Amino acid sequence: MTTEVIEPEIRKAAFLVTLRKGEDGYVVASCPSLPGCHSQGRDRAEALANIKEAIEIYVDYLADETDEDRHFVQVSVAA
């Protein structure tokens, strides 16, 4: 008897991310299509890394709340 391991389908999505300078000098990152999804960083690179993590957590939370399958998301940001 052989068992075949079936890999889950990985879906990719791109999200628009906006960056702006915060009052405290940090870079604030927001994802307009995900209400309330914001992050920040000391510089552009850190802000982008942090918003990517925030988007992944947000999407994972939505999947948990709606009882749907979980999906991994690759976020691409134009530089």
Buried (B, 14 or more C-beta within 10 A) or exposed (E): EEEEEEEEEEEEEEBEBEBEEEEEEBBBBBBEEBEEBBBBBEEEEBBBEBBBEBBBEBBBEEEEEEEEEEBEBEBEBEE
